[in-house]
Amino acid sequence: MSIRNDITIYWDLSPRIIEVAAPTDEISIQDLVDTVREMEEELVNLSYPKILDCGGKQFLGGIKYAGITVELRNARLKFEARDGPVWARCKVTGGNLVAYDINDAPIEAIEVSSYTQVTVEMDVSAALLSGSSDWTDNEKKMVRSALGVDGDKVAAVGGQLQDIQADLDNPNQYKADVAGLALETSVQDVKAKTDNLPPDPASQSLVQDVKDLVEIDSTATQDILADVADIKAKTDNLPADPARESSVQDVKAKTDGLPADPATQASIDAINVLVTRALGLAQENYRLFNLAYDAEKNLTSGIIKIYSSAADCNNDVNPTATYQITATYDGDNKMTSYKVVKQ
């Protein structure tokens, strides 16, 4: 079993993404299965539906085993996006990889990412060969036939190497395929940007009209902006409905009677607090808390809170003042002292 530490699963997406971190450019089907199974068993992931099924590697006898196939369930495999401009050639080896969406409909198993080209080396043969060295002559003949070695092994393999070298010497034959991969990613990038365009974008003539309007001399523009700022500073202080001249005269008649040294805002606020407290002690917007009694059911202590409004009183928020009540009694349960102290 091989557990990788460069794999992250984004469980909350749909389809979910199994991402192989850069710069890794290859993963085997067996490593993928082992790592995902390990991550599925972590406590924080037990509530999620399983993310893959796999089958294969059944023993077929002799040295033959069935190939391995992984089915991704509402998930895709992704190699982490690269910065470019160089493309990373990534591959999945050692088996077959397919994917299905949340409704079990087939989907692409590979999630597209920037500047990556991913190849899945599918195993479409009926069986795999084990690593045993105990091969029969017939099995050796079958392997040599599959490799195209029918007689002079050196000559046959040499011919295959010559074909491979010829392909390498003619890279132009792959340009169309590579260009197609690059074009597909570029189209996806362009689509992501055009999806944000409005359904009825402005015409070129309208854009030009706007451009002509804003092409004003820079100095004149700054002067205009400064004048506008000055005007705004003054008009910001105007009321929404300015007074008429007669109203101004009425106000002046009243303000002429004001003292030369009117009370400050601080004095007014202090008076307001005192009035609120007086009203509170007169049991307006007034509440008692933490009341305590002696064995004779005489009140011995408690808390008084007063509020500036009925709403604050009902919700016990923003008390104006808090007072501590203390009372004492003699043997005949007659009150001997009573005090209320502001806290």
Helices and strands as residue ranges (DSSP letters): E 7-10, E 16-20, E 26-28, H 29-40, G 43-45, E 52-55, E 59-61, E 64-65, E 69-73, E 75-79, E 88-93, E 96-100, E 106-107, E 116-120, E 128-129, H 137-146, H 153-168, H 172-194, H 204-214, H 218-235, H 245-255, H 265-281, E 286-293, E 299-307, H 310-315, E 319-329, E 335-342
